[in-house]
Amino acid sequence: MPGTNTFEDVKATIVQTRCVSSDVSIITLDCPSIAATAKPGNFVNVKVNSSTQPLLRRPFSIHNVQGNLIEIMVKSIGCGTALFCESQEGSTVMVLGPLGNCFTIPDHDFKTALLVSGGIGTAPMLFLEKTLAAQGIKVINLIGGRTKEDLLAQNLSNCRFATDDGSLGFKGTVVDLLRNELPDIENDGTLKLFACGPNPMLKALANFCNERHIACDVSLESVMGCGIGICYGCSVEINTPNGGVRTILLCREGAVIDAKLLVV
């Protein structure tokens, strides 16, 4: 799946910043040109302030699009993301996007979409859910976390939860939850999975889907310093049809790949 062909580097105004957990915020940006061309699975690279520290931009999945606005879900895990979460409404940041490729939604190929996410991996799911629902596809969200505090289900519908400690929903991983729920879901007809989360979760999910011949797109996490294939910081190996492996730049040929291509 090739990356998006056109992108822009625009000055975007921060319209709103709202906390949704102790360390996660949803930041709304006014950037009409990116909002007009964004697709579910695309990401943006944000220069979080005007100084040289931090030097590199930070990549974020596009969480939602509303008119001229895009929303991104930001977890404060270091100096760059902490600065971004503390940005004042009305201030501006440079935003490069939309970048990468998108989730594959073939016409009339499946009736039910399972959106499987873990932790901050729920970030692209609202935009994806809205797009699928607009096409009349039934959406079920399976969301996992270590504890109930790690579950992020902002504005998502039809959610089923799994926690490692059993503090909310099914006790176990989100892949365990999928294994438990799948027989009933399959009774509703054809389905496809879309997933985002920690790479170990995605590998376990890819194994599960590949064994059962279930179509699945996974959105991988990686360091993306430039977002356009210059820095080579996001190289990953994927499987090839002839049984070998090749290296891709995730920012250009991802971050979404077919689960069958994931090296597990």
DRENPA-716770 format. One record per residue (C-alpha): residue number from 0; residue in three letters; z, y, x. Coordinates in pm, 1 decimal, padded with zeros to 6 digits. Layout:
# residues N
   pos   code          z          y          x
   NUM    ala          Z          Y          X
...
END
This chain:
# residues 264
   pos   code          z          y          x
     0    met    00000.0    00000.0    00000.0
     1    pro   -00111.7    00318.8    00176.8
     2    gly    00103.7    00626.2    00191.9
     3    thr    00035.0    00938.4   -00008.6
     4    asn   -00267.6    01130.2    00121.3
     5    thr   -00150.7    01486.7    00063.8
     6    phe    00180.6    01654.8    00126.4
     7    glu    00310.1    02004.7    00181.3
     8    asp    00589.3    02172.8    00374.0
     9    val    00736.4    02419.0    00127.0
    10    lys    01034.1    02650.3    00105.5
    11    ala    01236.5    02522.9   -00189.2
    12    thr    01521.3    02697.3   -00367.4
    13    ile    01837.6    02499.4   -00438.4
    14    val    01885.7    02540.0   -00812.7
    15    gln    02192.4    02321.8   -00857.1
    16    thr    02426.2    02097.8   -00659.9
    17    arg    02654.8    01866.3   -00851.6
    18    cys    02892.5    01598.9   -00724.2
    19    val    02862.5    01258.8   -00892.0
    20    ser    03118.1    01078.2   -00673.8
    21    ser    03351.6    01151.1   -00384.7
    22    asp    03064.4    01149.1   -00133.7
    23    val    02742.4    01168.2   -00337.4
    24    ser    02572.0    01477.5   -00479.6
    25    ile    02255.7    01535.1   -00679.3
    26    ile    02069.4    01839.5   -00551.8
    27    thr    01803.9    02005.8   -00766.6
    28    leu    01520.6    02184.4   -00585.0
    29    asp    01256.8    02420.2   -00722.5
    30    cys    00932.8    02307.2   -00555.9
    31    pro    00643.8    02297.7   -00806.6
    32    ser    00375.7    02163.3   -00573.5
    33    ile    00579.8    01856.6   -00478.4
    34    ala    00696.4    01797.1   -00835.2
    35    ala    00336.1    01803.0   -00956.9
    36    thr    00218.3    01518.9   -00732.5
    37    ala    00529.8    01306.0   -00680.2
    38    lys    00534.5    00939.9   -00787.8
    39    pro    00826.8    00694.9   -00813.6
    40    gly    00907.0    00562.5   -00467.5
    41    asn    00794.2    00877.2   -00281.8
    42    phe    01041.7    01058.1   -00058.9
    43    val    01084.2    01401.3    00094.8
    44    asn    01198.8    01510.3    00440.5
    45    val    01438.0    01804.5    00427.0
    46    lys    01534.7    02048.3    00701.5
    47    val    01891.7    02094.7    00586.7
    48    asn    01944.9    02435.8    00750.1
    49    ser    01760.6    02698.2    00952.8
    50    ser    01927.5    02624.3    01288.4
    51    thr    01830.8    02361.4    01545.5
    52    gln    02139.7    02155.0    01467.5
    53    pro    02076.0    01904.9    01332.2
    54    leu    01730.8    01898.9    01487.7
    55    leu    01572.5    01624.7    01277.3
    56    arg    01499.9    01643.1    00908.4
    57    arg    01665.1    01400.7    00667.9
    58    pro    01466.5    01170.5    00434.3
    59    phe    01562.8    01136.1    00066.9
    60    ser    01406.2    00942.7   -00219.9
    61    ile    01291.5    01154.6   -00511.5
    62    his    01551.3    01081.4   -00778.3
    63    asn    01392.4    01264.5   -01069.3
    64    val    01121.4    01513.9   -01160.5
    65    gln    01156.6    01770.1   -01439.7
    66    gly    00879.9    02027.6   -01465.1
    67    asn    00877.3    02227.2   -01142.0
    68    leu    01205.3    02073.0   -01026.6
    69    ile    01283.1    01764.2   -00824.3
    70    glu    01624.1    01603.2   -00787.1
    71    ile    01743.1    01411.5   -00484.1
    72    met    02057.9    01202.1   -00450.8
    73    val    02241.0    01273.1   -00125.8
    74    lys    02524.3    01072.0    00025.9
    75    ser    02736.0    01263.3    00276.6
    76    ile    02746.8    01030.2    00577.1
    77    gly    02703.3    01265.8    00872.9
    78    cys    02673.6    01628.4    00979.4
    79    gly    02322.8    01677.4    00833.1
    80    thr    02390.9    01534.3    00490.7
    81    ala    02731.9    01704.6    00477.2
    82    leu    02566.8    02041.4    00543.1
    83    phe    02310.8    01975.0    00273.1
    84    cys    02573.5    01877.1    00014.5
    85    glu    02759.9    02200.5    00091.2
    86    ser    02449.9    02420.7    00044.6
    87    gln    02490.8    02714.2   -00189.3
    88    glu    02287.6    02743.5   -00506.1
    89    gly    02015.0    03002.1   -00452.3
    90    ser    01972.2    02919.3   -00084.1
    91    thr    01648.6    02770.1    00048.0
    92    val    01549.9    02470.3    00256.6
    93    met    01218.4    02348.7    00394.8
    94    val    01096.1    02036.4    00216.1
    95    leu    00809.3    01817.1    00335.0
    96    gly    00658.0    01594.4    00068.1
    97    pro    00582.3    01398.5   -00127.9
    98    leu    00576.6    01135.5    00148.8
    99    gly    00525.2    00762.1    00169.7
   100    asn    00375.6    00535.5   -00092.1
   101    cys    00501.3    00449.7   -00439.3
   102    phe    00611.2    00155.1   -00648.5
   103    thr    00316.1   -00044.3   -00784.4
   104    ile    00296.7   -00040.9   -01164.0
   105    pro   -00009.6   -00241.0   -01271.7
   106    asp   -00133.0   -00184.3   -01626.8
   107    his   -00017.6   -00439.6   -01884.9
   108    asp    00081.6   -00690.3   -01615.5
   109    phe    00444.9   -00736.5   -01718.5
   110    lys    00668.3   -00665.1   -02017.9
   111    thr    01006.0   -00623.9   -01847.2
   112    ala    01099.0   -00436.8   -01529.8
   113    leu    01418.0   -00525.7   -01344.8
   114    leu    01539.2   -00235.7   -01131.5
   115    val    01775.1   -00384.6   -00872.0
   116    ser    01976.4   -00145.2   -00658.0
   117    gly    02282.1   -00129.6   -00437.6
   118    gly    02486.9    00176.6   -00346.4
   119    ile    02272.4    00483.4   -00279.2
   120    gly    01972.1    00258.5   -00346.4
   121    thr    01987.4    00376.3   -00707.1
   122    ala    01839.4    00706.2   -00583.7
   123    pro    01473.3    00640.1   -00681.3
   124    met    01550.7    00445.3   -00998.4
   125    leu    01576.7    00724.1   -01257.8
   126    phe    01225.9    00854.8   -01179.7
   127    leu    01094.6    00497.2   -01184.1
   128    glu    01272.0    00411.0   -01510.6
   129    lys    01129.9    00715.8   -01687.7
   130    thr    00778.1    00633.2   -01568.1
   131    leu    00802.9    00269.0   -01679.3
   132    ala    00955.6    00356.6   -02016.2
   133    ala    00673.4    00603.5   -02083.1
   134    gln    00433.7    00308.6   -02056.5
   135    gly    00631.1    00103.3   -02307.0
   136    ile    00783.5   -00131.0   -02049.0
   137    lys    01136.3   -00258.6   -02110.7
   138    val    01371.0   -00162.7   -01826.9
   139    ile    01691.6   -00337.1   -01720.0
   140    asn    01900.1   -00194.8   -01434.9
   141    leu    02101.0   -00434.0   -01217.6
   142    ile    02333.5   -00230.1   -00997.3
   143    gly    02563.3   -00357.4   -00723.8
   144    gly    02838.2   -00222.3   -00502.9
   145    arg    03140.4   -00330.2   -00306.7
   146    thr    03375.7   -00176.6   -00566.3
   147    lys    03331.9    00015.0   -00890.6
   148    glu    03353.0    00340.4   -00691.4
   149    asp    03026.4    00246.4   -00517.3
   150    leu    02828.8    00212.6   -00841.3
   151    leu    02588.7    00499.7   -00907.1
   152    ala    02424.4    00486.4   -01248.2
   153    gln    02355.8    00852.4   -01319.1
   154    asn    02154.4    00874.2   -01644.5
   155    leu    02020.0    00519.7   -01607.1
   156    ser    02002.7    00303.3   -01919.7
   157    asn    02056.2   -00065.5   -01998.0
   158    cys    02275.7   -00115.9   -01690.9
   159    arg    02444.1   -00437.4   -01579.0
   160    phe    02687.5   -00417.1   -01288.6
   161    ala    02807.8   -00637.8   -01004.4
   162    thr    03091.9   -00564.8   -00763.3
   163    asp    03200.6   -00768.6   -00464.2
   164    asp    03566.2   -00737.0   -00564.4
   165    gly    03512.5   -00783.4   -00938.7
   166    ser    03651.6   -00437.5   -01021.0
   167    leu    03365.5   -00382.5   -01268.2
   168    gly    03114.2   -00617.7   -01422.7
   169    phe    03005.2   -00942.3   -01257.9
   170    lys    03206.6   -01049.0   -00951.7
   171    gly    02961.9   -01102.7   -00668.5
   172    thr    02649.7   -00945.2   -00523.8
   173    val    02371.4   -00792.7   -00727.8
   174    val    02153.3   -01090.4   -00627.4
   175    asp    02420.4   -01320.6   -00772.2
   176    leu    02407.6   -01111.9   -01089.2
   177    leu    02029.1   -01148.4   -01100.2
   178    arg    02058.7   -01525.5   -01062.2
   179    asn    02305.4   -01528.8   -01352.0
   180    glu    02100.6   -01304.1   -01581.3
   181    leu    01749.5   -01425.5   -01503.5
   182    pro    01722.2   -01722.7   -01745.5
   183    asp    01782.4   -01501.0   -02048.9
   184    ile    01560.5   -01221.9   -01916.9
   185    glu    01271.1   -01458.3   -01850.0
   186    asn    01275.6   -01561.7   -02214.8
   187    asp    01143.8   -01214.2   -02300.4
   188    gly    00816.4   -01277.1   -02113.7
   189    thr    00660.9   -01159.8   -01788.8
   190    leu    00863.8   -00944.8   -01551.7
   191    lys    00852.7   -00760.5   -01221.3
   192    leu    01133.5   -00650.0   -00991.9
   193    phe    01171.1   -00316.7   -00815.6
   194    ala    01450.2   -00283.6   -00561.5
   195    cys    01616.6   -00038.3   -00326.4
   196    gly    01936.2   -00074.1   -00126.8
   197    pro    02078.7   -00198.3    00202.2
   198    asn    01833.2   -00408.4    00399.9
   199    pro    02050.9   -00726.9    00391.8
   200    met    02049.9   -00703.6    00011.6
   201    leu    01673.4   -00659.4    00006.8
   202    lys    01619.9   -00960.2    00233.5
   203    ala    01836.6   -01179.4    00009.1
   204    leu    01647.7   -01051.5   -00294.1
   205    ala    01310.2   -01112.3   -00128.0
   206    asn    01409.5   -01472.3   -00054.0
   207    phe    01518.5   -01518.6   -00414.4
   208    cys    01197.4   -01375.2   -00560.3
   209    asn    00964.3   -01547.3   -00317.2
   210    glu    01117.2   -01888.2   -00392.2
   211    arg    01059.1   -01829.3   -00764.5
   212    his    00719.4   -01657.1   -00730.1
   213    ile    00848.3   -01340.4   -00895.8
   214    ala    00663.0   -01017.2   -00815.4
   215    cys    00890.7   -00769.9   -00640.2
   216    asp    00855.0   -00431.3   -00467.7
   217    val    01128.3   -00332.6   -00221.2
   218    ser    01194.2    00015.8   -00087.4
   219    leu    01332.9   -00011.5    00266.5
   220    glu    01580.9    00211.0    00444.6
   221    ser    01495.1    00340.5    00791.6
   222    val    01541.5    00636.6    01022.8
   223    met    01253.0    00875.2    00955.5
   224    gly    01267.2    01170.6    01189.7
   225    cys    00929.3    01324.6    01107.8
   226    gly    00816.2    01143.0    00791.4
   227    ile    00447.4    01156.6    00884.4
   228    gly    00402.9    00899.6    01162.8
   229    ile    00444.8    01114.7    01473.4
   230    cys    00787.8    01012.8    01606.3
   231    tyr    00749.0    00634.3    01560.1
   232    gly    01117.3    00610.8    01472.0
   233    cys    01060.7    00400.5    01159.6
   234    ser    00857.7    00108.2    01295.1
   235    val    00929.4   -00223.2    01123.4
   236    glu    00772.0   -00567.2    01136.6
   237    ile    00615.2   -00718.0    00826.2
   238    asn    00450.0   -01051.6    00755.0
   239    thr    00071.6   -01087.7    00751.2
   240    pro   -00132.1   -01317.1    00522.5
   241    asn   -00219.9   -01547.8    00814.8
   242    gly    00144.2   -01620.8    00896.0
   243    gly    00189.3   -01368.5    01175.3
   244    val    00368.8   -01035.7    01188.9
   245    arg    00252.8   -00681.4    01250.8
   246    thr    00429.2   -00351.6    01304.5
   247    ile    00396.5   -00066.2    01058.4
   248    leu    00537.3    00284.0    01039.3
   249    leu    00747.6    00279.8    00726.8
   250    cys    00690.3    00648.1    00654.8
   251    arg    00314.0    00588.8    00633.7
   252    glu    00277.4    00237.8    00489.6
   253    gly    00612.2    00232.1    00305.9
   254    ala    00882.1    00283.7    00230.7
   255    val    00779.8    00050.7   -00054.2
   256    ile    00638.2   -00290.7    00040.7
   257    asp    00570.7   -00616.1   -00140.0
   258    ala    00873.8   -00844.4   -00100.0
   259    lys    00642.9   -01120.3    00028.4
   260    leu    00575.2   -00904.7    00336.3
   261    leu    00942.0   -00855.8    00425.1
   262    val    01048.6   -01043.5    00738.7
   263    val    01364.6   -01226.9    00636.9
END
